[in-house]
Amino acid sequence: MNDCPSEMSKSLSPEKAAERAVVVLMLAKLKAGEDLRRAKINRLKDAILADDYENSLKLDIAADRVVDAMEPLSSSMRFGR
């Protein structure tokens, strides 16, 4: 992937061009040795401390995952495996 705009990127849709720009930026940061995960971790920690991380959708998904994980266990108990 080239770091400068090319003829190909000019023909991309605006959404694809924006995605490409983000990828180019992230690659440049990685090449410079930046830790991209650190910024995300800090944002998540801040959200948790501000009680702004949990929401009903995340809790519903977590509950569904717990139920899904329990189903194989409960069926094996039912049939005496």
N, C-alpha and C positions, 0 to 999 in steps of 0.2 A: 504494500500500500504506500502510495506516495504522500508525503507530508504537504505538498502544495496542491492547489486546485488544478484539476485537469479538465480536458474536454469532456471526459466521461462523467465527472461529477456535475458538470453544468447541465447534463441531460437528465439527471436524476430528479425524481419528484421532490418537493420541498421536505417531506417527511424523511425520505431516504438520505437526502443531502444533510439534514440535521443529524441523523443517526451516524452518518459517516464522519461528520465534524466532531461528534463526541468521541468516536473511536480513535480518530487521529489525535485528539487532545489527550485521551487516556494513554495511548501508546507513547506519546511524547513525554508524559509525566513518568511513565514506567521506565522509559529509557534514561530519564534523568535521575532515577533512583528513588522516586517518591513512593511512599506507602499509601496506596489509594484506600486500603481498608481502614486505616487509622481514622480518617475523616468520617467514614460511615459509623465506625464504632463510637466515636465521640458524639455524633448526632443521636444515636440510639441511647447512649447513656444519659444524655441531656433530656431526651424525651421521657425516659423512665423516671428520672429524678423529678421531672415536672408533672408526673402522673398523666402524661399525654400519649403514652405508647399503646396501652391497651385500649381496644375498642370492641364493640359487640361482634363485628365480623371476625376479628382475630380470635376471640373467645369461642365463637361458633365453630370455626375451623379446627381449633385445638380440641374441642369436645368431640367433634366428628372423628378426628384422628385417634383419640383415645378409644372411642367405641369401635372403630374399625380394627384397632390393634387387639381389642379384647375378644372380638368375634371368633378368631381361630382358637383361642384359649378356651372359650366357653363351649364351642362345639366339640373339642377334644375331651372336655370334662363330661359332657353329656353322653358321649359314646364310650366312655371308659378307656380312652387311649392313654 
